[in-house]
Amino acid sequence: APPSMPLQWHRQRQCSAYALFAWACLTASLIVSVSSMSCFSEINFGWCEYSRENPNAPPSCPEYVFSIAAFQRKLDAHYNSGGRPPLMEAFFLVRLHDMYKQNLVESDCPNPLILAQMLVGEFHLIAPPWENLDEAIAAAVSAGAAMGWVPGSD
C-alpha cells in the first residue's frame, strides 16, 4: 500500500479481496455441480395446518410436488445462459421444514438445498434492505407507475 493509505484500510481491502475470491471459487464449483445433481426427479411434500380462524374446522393438508429436475434446468439456464433465477423454487427449498431438509441430505441429495441457499444469498446481496416497509411500498408503486399502473385502479 502507498505510504499515504492507512494500514487498516489496506487490511480491509485485502480481506474484501480474499472474500470476493472465495465467493468466486465457491460459485464456480457450485455452478459445475448444477449439472451433476444425482437426485431423484421429483419430491412429494405434505403437511397439515389447522385454521386459526376456526379451530374446529378440519385441517388443510395440501400435497406439494417439487421437481428437482426442473429446478436444475432453471439453475443451469440462469448461471450458464443468463436466464431468470428460479427464486420461487429456491425460497421454497430454503423455507422447508428441517425434517424435509434432513431427509434430502440423508437421501444423498443436498445439492438442491445448497444451490437454493446460494441463490437466495445472492438475491439478498443485491436486493435493497427493506427495514423500512414504506420505502419498499414506495419502490413498488414507483415501478408500477413506470408501467402505467395507478394504485386503486384495478
N, C-alpha and C positions, 0 to 999 in steps of 0.2 A: 504494500500500500504506500502511496506517496506520503511523505512526512506530514503534510498538512491535514490528512484524514485521521480522525480519532481511531484508536485501536479497537474500541468497542464497535464502531460502525463496520470496520473491516471484518471482525469476527461474525457479526450478524449477517453480513453479506456472504461470507464464506459458508455459514450454516444454512442460509437460504439456498445457496448453490448446491450444497450436498443434499438438502431435502428435495429440491427440484430434480436432481439426478436420480435419487432413489425412487421418486414418484414415476419418472420416465421409465426406469428399469422395470418397476412393478407393472406399469401399464403395458409395456411391450410384452412382458411374459404372460400377462393375463389375456392380451389380445390373441396371442398364439394359442392359449388354452381355450378360447372361444370355439375354435374349430376342432377341439379334441374332447368335448364333453362326452363321457361314456355313460350317460344316464338313460333310463327308460324314457320313452317319448312323452307320456302323459302321467300326471299325478292327480288323484282324486282327494279332495279335502271336504270335510263336513263337520259341522258343529251346530249345536242348538243354542238359541238365545231366547230368553223369556222377555215378554213385553214389559216395559217399565210403566206404561200407561195402564195396562190391565193385567195384573199378575195372575189372574185366573184363566187367562187365555192360553190355549195350547202353545207350546214353544214353536218358534220358527227354526226349521232345520234345513237350511239350504245346502246343496251339494255343489262344490266348485270343481271344475276340471281345468287344470293348468297344463298347457303344452310346453314342455321344456324344449322340444324341437323348434317350435315357433319362436320362443324366446331366443334360442341360439341363432336362428336365421336373422332375427331382427338385430341382435348384437353384432353379428357378422356384417350386416348391411350398414349399421351405424359406424363401426370402427374401421371397416375396410373400404366402404363406398360412400361415406358421408350421408347415410340415411338418418332418419329421425331416431332419436334414442328411445328405446322401449321403457319409458319411465313408469307407465302404469303397471307393467309387469314387474319391474324392479321394485317398486314400492309395495306391491302385493307380497313379494317374497320377503322383503325386509321386515314387513309388519306381521308376518306369520307368527302363530303361537310357537313358543320354544319347543314344544313337543314335536311339531311338524318339522321344524328345522333340524332337530336332533335325529329324526327318522331319515331325513335326506342324507345327513352326514354318515349315519350308520349304514345306509344303503350304498355307500361309496359314491355319493352324488353331491359333494359340496360345491362343485363349480358354479352352479346357478346362483347359490347363495352368495358366494364370494364376488361374482361378477355383478350381481344386483347391488350388493353393498358398495362396490366400487363406483358403479354408475350413479347411485344416489349420492355418494360422496362427491363425485364430480359436479353433480347438479347443485349441491349445497355450496360448493366453492364458487360457482359463477352466479348463483341466484342472489338477489339482494336480500339482506336481512330484513325480516318483517316484524321487528319488535313492535313497531307502531302500525297497527292494522289500518289506521286512517291513511297512511302512505300507500299501503297495499291496495286499498279500495280506490284511492285517487289514481293510482297507476292503471288499474283495471278499467276505470271509467275513461281515462285518457286514451287507452288503447282502443276501447270501444268507440270513442268519439272519432278517432282517426279512421275508423272503418265505417263511420256514418251512423253508429248506433247511439241513440239518445236514451238515458235511463228513464224507465217508466213508460217507454213507447211500445212495449210488447203487449 
